Amino acid sequence: GAGVSQSPRYKVAKRGQDVALRCDPISGHVSLFWYQQALGQGPEFLTYFQNEAQLDKSGLPSDRFFAERPEGSVSTLKIQRTQQEDSAVYLCASSFSGGNTEAFFGQGTRLTVV
Amino acid sequence: QQQVKQSPQSLIVQKGGISIINCAYENTAFDYFPWYQQFPGKGPALLIAIRPDVSEKKEGRFTISFNKSAKQFSLHIMDSQPGDSATYFCAASRRGGGYNKLIFGAGTRLAVHP
């Protein structure tokens, strides 16, 4: 596709429910990032993949958050036993290679936990 | 730990005026300073970026001024237009670390009135 695609665009989950958010990066992009953007705040880094390897997961807020990119393209962010504080927009970004290339963001998935 | 501080939180400018947004950072290892523009319901999009070896970069109506000794950088939007109304985020990263892990400011909501 032309850009980073995320699905679903909106997700409402009951507290305690598990959710899975999908990211389709730009074809050929090696690097993939997940960010969490709370209402009225800037995005905050969650995790980074280089191909299928998760090289940095320092931003994941708890062990309820898990991300994978098994074939080095599509990535899934899974949140187990969702809580109200998980409500946010989850942004995915991809870039062609490592440090010296621009990251392109998707439109995000807005998660609301009720 | 807020590594990038952004001000003001919101800004109202008349059409044709100059919009100025400021950011300060703490980590002297940062070597890449981008500005992102975000419209409602969209992901952030790169507007302009600067490296610390230059003091100013201009692209069209957008200029970044960078003060390495003060650890500050700012975005100037000349001849502001209603279409510039959006939320602007400054960010910083250490590209020398091998991947572009962005640390964002809290954002500035800009409204340009006709």
Interface residues (C-beta under 8 A of the other chain):
Chain A: V4 S31 F33 Y35 G40 Q41 G42 P43 E44 F45 Y48 Q50 L55 D56 L91 A93 S95 G98 G99 N100 T101 E102 A103 F104 F105 G106 Q107 G108
Chain B: V4 Q6 G41 K42 G43 P44 A45 L46 F89 A91 S93 R95 G96 G97 G98 Y99 N100 K101 L102 I103 F104 G105 A106 G107
